[in-house]
Amino acid sequence: MPSTAPIALFTYNRLAHTRLTVEALQQNELAEESDVIIFADGARSPEDAERVNTLRKYLRSITGFRSVEINEQPNNLGLAQSIISGVSKVCGEHGRVIVVEDDLVTSPYFLKYMNDGLEMYKSVEEVASIHGYIYPVQADLPETFFLRGADCWGWATWKRAWQGFNPDGAALLRALGTRHLTTEFDFNGSTGYTQMLKDQIAGKNNSWAIRWYASAFLNNQLTLYPSTSLVQNIGHDGSGEHCGKSSSFDVTLRDSPLRLRQLPTIENRAARREIEIYLQSLKRPSLKEKILSLLGLQSHS
């Protein structure tokens, strides 16, 4: 039986969220066989220092895993650089990594799914990553399936795939335009990933995730997804660096193991279409917005 992949946990200053993330991981059946490598980013300002220090005190108390290593960054790198450098470090030292941020709560079967997927597709060059979250679509999806690109809410990858990550957003955008791929990149116009990449280039966001998605997408690589989510993002409460308040992405965590089988390395177009439908639905105005609009009271701010 291969050894388990190390878990890279990225934290900053959110103690309550981090505690829930760690407690969920501790409930995973492979927790005691897993090494956790924590990357604790430094304070952005003197006002943040107390919260950062309080969090770090908690991190030093964590047990329940085979080992816990804490990398305390003296300066503030920001989420993007913290993840890029941390994933590069773990992949360089261990060849693979499971990546969890401090606002992700996992199913007890998350680590098994990640490790099974990493082992099954370790030598399949067309596969960039394994992903634990899936949108709450209405249709039934296959037990596991592939989509083109990569994702960011509870994922795993190998050194061979991470080497294809391109941090240069401008180069990625040019390649998408030259190859006439922006519509497909945006899930047939159902979401604004191209604009998100443009905003990253313009300095309006510092998203590593849009560059990871674009890198794998342009490399014609795939990510494995589950039929039901093994990850819940609890950061859409206004506390996250890049997330506002929203319940649109809430899911019920899977309560049983997935049965993985080796799949052909092709995108599941039916699953992709269901996700396009879901993403498109998020763009529709709510009933309240429609009523306000009819009454001429809609805000234009």
C-alpha positions, -999 to +999 in steps of 0.1 A: +000+000+000+016+033-010+021+059+017-003+087+020+003+121+003+012+150+026-015+176+033-005+212+027-027+234+049-026+272+042-036+295+070-036+332+079-056+347+108-090+330+109-089+309+141-126+297+140-125+287+104-091+270+107-102+250+138-132+236+118-110+228+089-085+209+111-113+191+131-128+178+099-095+166+086-089+148+120-122+129+114-108+115+081-101+078+082-065+084+069-057+113+093-034+093+116-015+081+085-011+115+070+016+142+075+003+178+077+026+207+065+011+240+076+020+273+059+011+301+082+013+335+065+027+365+083+007+395+094-003+421+068-004+449+093+003+455+130-034+453+136-034+417+122-005+405+143-025+396+174-049+374+154-020+358+135-002+350+167-034+336+183-039+313+153-003+301+155-006+292+191-035+270+182-016+255+153+011+243+177-015+223+196-027+203+167-025+165+170-042+135+154-020+132+124+012+112+118+032+144+120+026+182+120+051+206+105+045+244+108+061+269+085+056+303+101+062+330+075+077+362+091+064+385+064+030+386+046+032+368+013-005+370+005-026+340-004-014+336-040+023+336-033+019+315-001+001+288-021+024+289-051+055+287-030+041+261-006+028+238-032+061+240-051+080+232-019+059+201-010+058+188-046+096+193-048+102+173-016+074+147-018+064+145-055+027+151-047+005+171-024-031+174-011-040+211-008-064+225+018-071+262+027-083+273+061-119+277+051-126+242+037-144+216+057-140+181+044-160+148+044-144+120+064-138+103+030-119+132+015-084+119+022-092+085+009-106+099-023-075+121-028-050+094-021-068+069-043-070+094-071-033+104-068-023+067-069-046+057-098-036+086-121+000+092-110+014+083-143-014+096-165+001+128-181-033+141-192-045+144-156-035+175-138-053+171-105-079+155-082-106+178-069-129+174-039-156+200-044-184+199-070-212+224-075-247+216-062-261+208-096-296+194-099-287+164-122-272+131-111-235+130-121-212+100-126-194+087-095-162+104-108-156+123-141-131+145-158-134+182-167-108+202-186-086+224-165-079+225-127-096+237-096-090+251-061-113+240-033-097+209-018-074+194-045-043+173-051-016+172-077+018+158-086+051+174-092+048+165-129+016+184-133+025+214-111+055+220-132+031+231-159+017+259-138+024+293-154+022+323-131+023+347-160-014+357-164-007+379-195+009+350-213-020+327-204-045+353-217-026+357-250-026+320-255-064+317-248-070+345-273-047+331-300-062+297-298-098+311-297-105+294-264-120+321-242-156+310-247-149+275-238-127+287-209-157+306-196-179+274-198-196+287-229-201+321-214-218+309-182-191+325-160-164+352-162-131+334-159-115+353-187-124+386-170-111+372-138-078+365-155-078+401-170-084+414-135-055+394-122-032+409-149-045+444-140-038+439-103-075+439-093-071+405-078-042+382-070-057+349-079-034+319-082-064+297-089-074+314-122-038+309-134-038+272-123-070+266-141-058+284-173-024+266-172-040+231-171-067+242-196-041+253-221-021+222-215-052+201-224-052+185-190-080+172-170-092+172-133-111+144-117-143+154-098-167+135-075-204+131-081-212+147-047-189+171-029-164+160-003-156+197+005-177+226+018-163+261+016-172+279+048-154+311+037-183+327+019-193+346+051-174+377+042-143+367+061-122+355+032-096+373+012-114+369-021-149+357-011-179+378-003-211+366+014-230+339-006-248+306-001-248+297-038-220+272-034-232+254-002-234+216-005-242+186+016-210+167+022-207+131+010-213+106+037-198+075+020-166+065+002-163+069-036-157+039-057-129+050-081-123+032-114-099+041-141-116+064-166-107+072-202-089+105-202-116+126-219-138+154-206-173+143-196-193+167-218-226+159-202-213+168-167-197+199-181-231+209-195-248+205-162-222+227-146-227+253-173-264+253-165-257+258-128-232+286-134-256+303-158-284+301-131-262+322-107-263+350-132-301+353-133-316+380-112-335+369-081-372+373-077-367+402-054-344+419-080-370+413-107-397+429-086-375+459-077-366+463-114-403+463-124-411+489-098-382+510-110-364+506-076-334+486-087-301+500-074-276+511-101-247+515-078 
